[in-house]
Amino acid sequence: MKKSMLLGGLTLTATLLLAGCGKSDDVLVVGTNAAFPPFEYVGGQSGDEIKGFDIELAKQIAKDAGKILKVENMKFDSLIVALNSGKIDFIASGMTITAERQASVNFSEPYYEATQVVLVKKDNDSIQTIEDIKGKHFAVQLGSTADIMAKKYTENVTAFNTGFEAIMELKNSKVDLVLFDSEPAANYLAKNPELKLIKLDFPAEFYGFAVSKEQPELLTSINKTLANMKADGQYQTLVSAHIK
């Protein structure tokens, strides 16, 4: 699931813990799409810091590995390509574990359960069940689970690089609905009271950190960090702080 303020928004690179450029043995590079609050977003006092639940988890992963974390912000649909080309070491971007993605990358143990929801204009009462969304004009984020799912219900799907752009398309009455992950949808809803969120009977999804199949040691390290954070309460503390 996810605009940069640098040179037309192509790519924003934020280094956490230490400034630097390029990969080295001391740096762990995580790829994300920082337009998916509360999991990853651009904020902070400087206005260009990449923050969020996933980023906090990634910080601990890097710390446990004895490395410096560097965050690369890019388009969501380019993350797996960047991972498998060696440009980044792992993906932390609210990425749902799917069989299709598992064919090209490995995933950590699931770290968050989510589901898809529908966003519509507040005066739209036409959607009560999944049957009601069939044939509608959907807006989704390019490469997201919603992008894949939408095609099961309609041929009329418009995909955008970020959820924000999809929301704007809905607000401008150019689509019927936005299909989006539950927590980011709730986050956007809080800032757009003219919309409403509809929960339908979609199956549960599970987010995981994606790792190259050539990096089994990193996968083991990530899973160990996640297990330790859940055991000592750090994980739940982050959930309480970031996910309302």
Phi, psi and chi 1 to 4 in degrees:
 res  aa     phi    psi   chi1   chi2   chi3   chi4
   1 MET       -      -  -56.5  103.7   63.1      -
   2 LYS       -      -  -58.2  170.3 -148.7  131.3
   3 LYS       -  136.1  -82.3 -173.9 -168.7 -112.0
   4 SER   -78.5  153.4  158.7      -      -      -
   5 MET   -99.4    6.4  -60.2  179.2   66.6      -
   6 LEU  -105.2  123.6  -64.5 -178.3      -      -
   7 LEU    46.8   57.9  -60.3  179.1      -      -
   8 GLY    76.4   11.3      -      -      -      -
   9 GLY    80.7   24.7      -      -      -      -
  10 LEU   -71.4  -55.8  -67.6  178.0      -      -
  11 THR  -151.1  133.6  -56.3      -      -      -
  12 LEU  -117.0  126.3  168.2   65.8      -      -
  13 THR  -111.3  123.7  -59.5      -      -      -
  14 ALA  -120.1  131.2      -      -      -      -
  15 THR  -103.1  125.4  -56.5      -      -      -
  16 LEU  -101.5  141.8  -57.9  177.7      -      -
  17 LEU    79.6  -36.0  -52.8 -178.9      -      -
  18 LEU  -160.0  138.9 -174.1   70.1      -      -
  19 ALA   -74.1  151.2      -      -      -      -
  20 GLY   173.5  172.8      -      -      -      -
  21 CYS  -143.7  148.4   59.6      -      -      -
  22 GLY    79.2  166.4      -      -      -      -
  23 LYS   -93.8  147.5  -68.4  178.2   64.7  174.9
  24 SER  -149.9  174.9   76.0      -      -      -
  25 ASP   -65.4  -20.3  -69.8  -18.5      -      -
  26 ASP   -93.4   -2.9  -63.1  -33.6      -      -
  27 VAL  -117.4  135.7  174.9      -      -      -
  28 LEU  -112.2  118.1 -166.1   63.9      -      -
  29 VAL  -100.9  121.7 -176.6      -      -      -
  30 VAL  -108.8  135.7   61.6      -      -      -
  31 GLY   -99.6  140.2      -      -      -      -
  32 THR  -149.7  170.5 -165.1      -      -      -
  33 ASN  -124.0  100.7  176.9 -105.1      -      -
  34 ALA   -82.0   54.5      -      -      -      -
  35 ALA  -139.5   41.7      -      -      -      -
  36 PHE  -139.3   57.4 -163.7   65.4      -      -
  37 PRO   -66.2  145.4   26.1  -34.3      -      -
  38 PRO   -91.9   10.8   35.1  -36.9      -      -
  39 PHE   -79.8  -40.4  -65.4   93.6      -      -
  40 GLU  -156.6  132.9   37.5  -88.7  -30.7      -
  41 TYR  -161.6  163.8   56.7   93.2      -      -
  42 VAL   -96.4  128.3  178.7      -      -      -
  43 GLY  -165.5 -143.1      -      -      -      -
  44 GLY    81.2  171.2      -      -      -      -
  45 GLN   -61.9  -35.4  -68.3 -175.0  -17.4      -
  46 SER   -76.9  -17.0   64.1      -      -      -
  47 GLY    80.5    1.0      -      -      -      -
  48 ASP  -133.2   18.2   59.9    1.9      -      -
  49 GLU   -88.0  136.9  179.6 -176.5   -3.8      -
  50 ILE   -89.4  121.2  -60.0  178.5      -      -
  51 LYS  -126.6  178.5  -57.0  167.8   65.7   68.7
  52 GLY   128.1  171.2      -      -      -      -
  53 PHE   -58.2  -49.5 -179.8   70.4      -      -
  54 ASP   -61.7  -37.7  -73.6   -9.4      -      -
  55 ILE   -67.8  -36.9  -55.5  -54.2      -      -
  56 GLU   -64.9  -40.3  -67.4  -58.3  -43.5      -
  57 LEU   -63.4  -42.3  -68.1  175.6      -      -
  58 ALA   -63.2  -36.6      -      -      -      -
  59 LYS   -59.4  -44.0  -74.8 -179.7 -179.0  179.3
  60 GLN   -69.6  -35.6 -170.5   62.6   47.8      -
  61 ILE   -59.6  -46.3  -71.8  167.2      -      -
  62 ALA   -65.4  -42.5      -      -      -      -
  63 LYS   -60.1  -45.8 -178.6  178.5  179.2 -179.1
  64 ASP   -65.5  -27.4  -70.1  -10.7      -      -
  65 ALA   -85.9   -2.0      -      -      -      -
  66 GLY    70.8   32.5      -      -      -      -
  67 LYS  -127.8  168.4  -63.6 -169.4  176.3 -173.8
  68 ILE   -93.3  134.4  -60.8  158.1      -      -
  69 LEU   -89.7  131.0 -176.5   68.7      -      -
  70 LYS  -122.8  131.9 -179.2  177.6  179.1 -179.9
  71 VAL  -107.6  126.6 -177.0      -      -      -
  72 GLU  -108.9  120.5  -68.6  -78.8   -1.9      -
  73 ASN   -96.1  124.9 -172.8   16.3      -      -
  74 MET  -150.4  173.3   58.4 -173.2   67.6      -
  75 LYS   -62.7  141.0  -66.3  178.6 -179.9  179.1
  76 PHE   -58.5  -41.6 -173.8   77.9      -      -
  77 ASP   -75.4   -1.5   66.6  -28.0      -      -
  78 SER  -103.7   -1.8   69.2      -      -      -
  79 LEU   -65.2  -46.3  -74.1  166.7      -      -
  80 ILE   -67.3  -37.1  -70.8  179.1      -      -
  81 VAL   -61.9  -43.5  173.2      -      -      -
  82 ALA   -64.2  -38.2      -      -      -      -
  83 LEU   -63.8  -48.8  178.8   66.8      -      -
  84 ASN   -76.9  -11.4  -74.9  -28.8      -      -
  85 SER   -95.1    0.0   66.6      -      -      -
  86 GLY    84.6    8.4      -      -      -      -
  87 LYS   -74.8  -27.8  -67.6 -179.2  179.8  178.5
  88 ILE  -132.4  161.8   57.9  177.1      -      -
  89 ASP   -94.3  -34.7  -65.6  -52.5      -      -
  90 PHE  -155.7  167.4   70.1  109.2      -      -
  91 ILE  -113.2  129.2  -62.5  169.2      -      -
  92 ALA  -128.5   94.6      -      -      -      -
  93 SER  -155.0   40.2 -162.1      -      -      -
  94 GLY    53.1   41.5      -      -      -      -
  95 MET   -89.6  120.8 -177.1  170.1  -79.4      -
  96 THR   -72.6  136.8  -59.9      -      -      -
  97 ILE   -75.3  117.7  -59.3  168.9      -      -
  98 THR  -131.8  157.8   67.6      -      -      -
  99 ALA   -62.2  -37.5      -      -      -      -
 100 GLU   -61.9  -45.0 -179.2 -178.4   20.0      -
 101 ARG   -70.9  -33.6  -71.0  170.3  177.7  156.9
 102 GLN   -66.1  -17.2  -75.1  175.8  -46.8      -
 103 ALA   -69.0  -23.8      -      -      -      -
 104 SER  -117.9  -15.9   56.2      -      -      -
 105 VAL  -140.1  163.8  -58.8      -      -      -
 106 ASN   -99.1  151.2  -74.7  -27.3      -      -
 107 PHE  -117.4  148.0  -81.6   98.7      -      -
 108 SER   -67.8  175.7   68.8      -      -      -
 109 GLU   -59.1  146.9  -68.7  -63.4  -40.0      -
 110 PRO   -57.4  139.8  -23.1   34.2      -      -
 111 TYR  -119.3   -8.2   67.3   87.1      -      -
 112 TYR  -157.3  137.3 -167.3   80.0      -      -
 113 GLU   -99.9  131.5 -179.4  177.6  -15.8      -
 114 ALA  -138.9 -177.9      -      -      -      -
 115 THR  -153.9  167.4 -171.8      -      -      -
 116 GLN   -84.9  146.6  -63.6  -65.7  -47.3      -
 117 VAL  -134.5  169.1  -64.4      -      -      -
 118 VAL  -112.4  134.7  167.3      -      -      -
 119 LEU  -110.8  131.7  -72.6  173.6      -      -
 120 VAL  -137.1  172.4  -63.1      -      -      -
 121 LYS   -68.7  149.3  -74.8 -163.5  166.3 -177.4
 122 LYS   -60.1  -29.9 -149.2  163.7 -167.0  174.8
 123 ASP   -88.7    6.8   59.9   -3.2      -      -
 124 ASN   -91.1  108.6 -175.5  -13.8      -      -
 125 ASP  -109.5   18.3  -63.9  -39.8      -      -
 126 SER   -84.3  -11.1   66.2      -      -      -
 127 ILE  -112.0  112.9  -63.0  174.8      -      -
 128 GLN  -121.2  -27.9  -54.8  -65.5  -32.7      -
 129 THR  -136.4  171.8   69.9      -      -      -
 130 ILE   -61.5  -33.3  -72.3 -179.7      -      -
 131 GLU   -58.5  -30.6  -71.6  -64.4  -46.0      -
 132 ASP   -73.5  -15.9  -63.2  -31.7      -      -
 133 ILE   -91.4   -9.0   67.7  174.1      -      -
 134 LYS   -63.8  129.9  -68.9 -177.6  177.4  179.4
 135 GLY    83.3   -3.7      -      -      -      -
 136 LYS   -74.0  164.2  -58.7  -73.5 -171.3 -177.3
 137 HIS   -89.4  112.4 -172.2  175.6      -      -
 138 PHE   -96.2  145.6  -73.7   47.4      -      -
 139 ALA  -113.7  135.6      -      -      -      -
 140 VAL  -142.6  171.5  -62.0      -      -      -
 141 GLN   -91.1  133.1 -178.2  175.1    7.4      -
 142 LEU   -57.4  128.1 -176.2   65.1      -      -
 143 GLY    81.6   -2.3      -      -      -      -
 144 SER   -81.1  170.8   67.2      -      -      -
 145 THR   -59.0  -39.0  -51.5      -      -      -
 146 ALA   -60.6  -37.9      -      -      -      -
 147 ASP   -60.4  -40.6 -169.8    8.2      -      -
 148 ILE   -71.6  -46.4  -61.2  167.5      -      -
 149 MET   -64.7  -38.9  -76.6 -178.4   57.8      -
 150 ALA   -55.9  -35.4      -      -      -      -
 151 LYS   -67.6  -12.6  -64.5  174.0  178.3   65.2
 152 LYS   -76.1  -20.9  -62.0  178.6 -178.8  178.4
 153 TYR  -112.2  -19.1  -56.3  104.3      -      -
 154 THR  -160.3  157.1 -177.6      -      -      -
 155 GLU   -94.6   -5.5  -65.0 -179.6   -3.8      -
 156 ASN  -102.1   82.5 -159.9    1.6      -      -
 157 VAL  -124.0  127.6  179.4      -      -      -
 158 THR  -112.3  122.3  -55.8      -      -      -
 159 ALA  -106.4  139.9      -      -      -      -
 160 PHE  -124.2  160.1  -62.1   88.7      -      -
 161 ASN   -68.6  -25.9  -74.3  -37.8      -      -
 162 THR  -134.4  158.0   67.3      -      -      -
 163 GLY   -64.3  -34.1      -      -      -      -
 164 PHE   -56.7  -44.7  172.9   80.2      -      -
 165 GLU   -64.9  -37.9  -67.8  169.1  -67.6      -
 166 ALA   -63.8  -42.0      -      -      -      -
 167 ILE   -61.8  -42.9  -63.0  -66.7      -      -
 168 MET   -62.9  -36.4  -70.0  -56.0  -61.9      -
 169 GLU   -62.8  -38.9 -164.1   79.2  -13.5      -
 170 LEU   -66.9  -46.1  174.0   62.3      -      -
 171 LYS   -61.6  -30.6  -69.2  174.7   66.2  174.6
 172 ASN   -87.6    7.9  -69.0  -30.0      -      -
 173 SER    62.3   31.2  -59.2      -      -      -
 174 LYS   -96.3  -10.3  -65.6 -176.9  178.0  179.4
 175 VAL  -137.5  165.9  -64.6      -      -      -
 176 ASP   -84.9  -33.1  -62.3  -45.4      -      -
 177 LEU  -159.9  162.2   61.7   91.0      -      -
 178 VAL  -115.0  130.7  174.1      -      -      -
 179 LEU  -101.5  123.6 -172.4   63.0      -      -
 180 PHE  -153.5  158.8 -152.8   31.2      -      -
 181 ASP   -63.9  146.7  -68.8   44.7      -      -
 182 SER   -59.3  -49.8   50.6      -      -      -
 183 GLU   -68.9  -48.5  -66.7  -59.3  -27.0      -
 184 PRO   -60.0  -36.3  -25.0   35.8      -      -
 185 ALA   -61.2  -44.0      -      -      -      -
 186 ALA   -64.1  -36.2      -      -      -      -
 187 ASN   -64.4  -45.4 -168.8  -76.5      -      -
 188 TYR   -67.8  -36.5  -78.5  116.7      -      -
 189 LEU   -60.6  -38.4 -176.5   67.2      -      -
 190 ALA   -61.5  -25.6      -      -      -      -
 191 LYS  -100.3   -2.0  -59.2  173.5 -176.3  177.1
 192 ASN  -136.0   75.4  -64.4  -83.1      -      -
 193 PRO   -64.9  -10.9   23.6  -34.2      -      -
 194 GLU   -79.9   -1.4   66.9  -87.9   39.2      -
 195 LEU  -109.6  166.7  -54.4 -180.0      -      -
 196 LYS  -140.2  157.6   66.4 -180.0  177.7 -178.4
 197 LEU  -107.9  134.0 -175.0  153.9      -      -
 198 ILE  -120.2  125.2  -57.8  172.1      -      -
 199 LYS   -94.4  124.8  -64.9 -178.8  179.4 -179.9
 200 LEU  -116.9  178.0  -60.7  176.9      -      -
 201 ASP   -85.2   58.0 -167.4   22.8      -      -
 202 PHE   -84.7  150.7  -66.3  120.1      -      -
 203 PRO   -69.8  154.6   25.1  -34.4      -      -
 204 ALA   -67.0  150.7      -      -      -      -
 205 GLU  -125.0  159.2  -59.5  174.3    7.2      -
 206 PHE  -131.9  127.1  -62.2   90.8      -      -
 207 TYR   -81.8  145.2  -63.7  163.8      -      -
 208 GLY  -143.3  159.8      -      -      -      -
 209 PHE   -85.8  129.3  -65.1  117.4      -      -
 210 ALA   -92.3  137.6      -      -      -      -
 211 VAL  -134.6  145.6 -178.9      -      -      -
 212 SER   -59.7  145.5  165.1      -      -      -
 213 LYS   -65.5  -13.1  -69.0 -178.1  179.3  -69.3
 214 GLU   -87.9    2.0  -54.4  -60.2  -41.9      -
 215 GLN  -125.3   60.4  -63.1  -70.0  -23.3      -
 216 PRO   -64.0  -31.2   23.7  -35.0      -      -
 217 GLU   -65.6  -39.4  -61.5   86.3   -2.7      -
 218 LEU   -65.2  -40.4  177.2   56.6      -      -
 219 LEU   -60.3  -43.6 -176.6   63.5      -      -
 220 THR   -61.8  -41.5  -62.3      -      -      -
 221 SER   -64.2  -42.9  178.2      -      -      -
 222 ILE   -62.6  -45.7  -70.2  173.1      -      -
 223 ASN   -62.6  -36.7  -76.7  -29.1      -      -
 224 LYS   -65.8  -43.4 -176.9  176.5  179.6  179.9
 225 THR   -61.3  -45.4  -67.9      -      -      -
 226 LEU   -60.6  -43.7  -70.0  174.1      -      -
 227 ALA   -63.3  -43.1      -      -      -      -
 228 ASN   -66.2  -39.4  -71.9  -18.1      -      -
 229 MET   -67.2  -35.8  -67.5 -176.6   75.2      -
 230 LYS   -71.3  -36.3  -70.5  178.6  179.3  179.4
 231 ALA   -70.2  -38.2      -      -      -      -
 232 ASP   -95.7    4.5   65.9   14.6      -      -
 233 GLY    91.3   -8.1      -      -      -      -
 234 GLN   -61.1  -39.9  -71.3 -174.0   72.2      -
 235 TYR   -60.5  -49.7  175.0   86.1      -      -
 236 GLN   -65.1  -33.9 -171.3   54.4   49.7      -
 237 THR   -60.9  -41.9  -63.0      -      -      -
 238 LEU   -67.5  -39.3  -71.3  177.6      -      -
 239 VAL   -58.9  -46.1  169.3      -      -      -
 240 SER   -64.3  -34.6  -60.8      -      -      -
 241 ALA   -77.8  -32.6      -      -      -      -
 242 HIS  -109.6  -27.0  -69.7  -87.9      -      -
 243 ILE  -119.3  109.5  -57.0  172.1      -      -
 244 LYS   -88.7      -  -49.9  -59.7 -177.9 -175.2
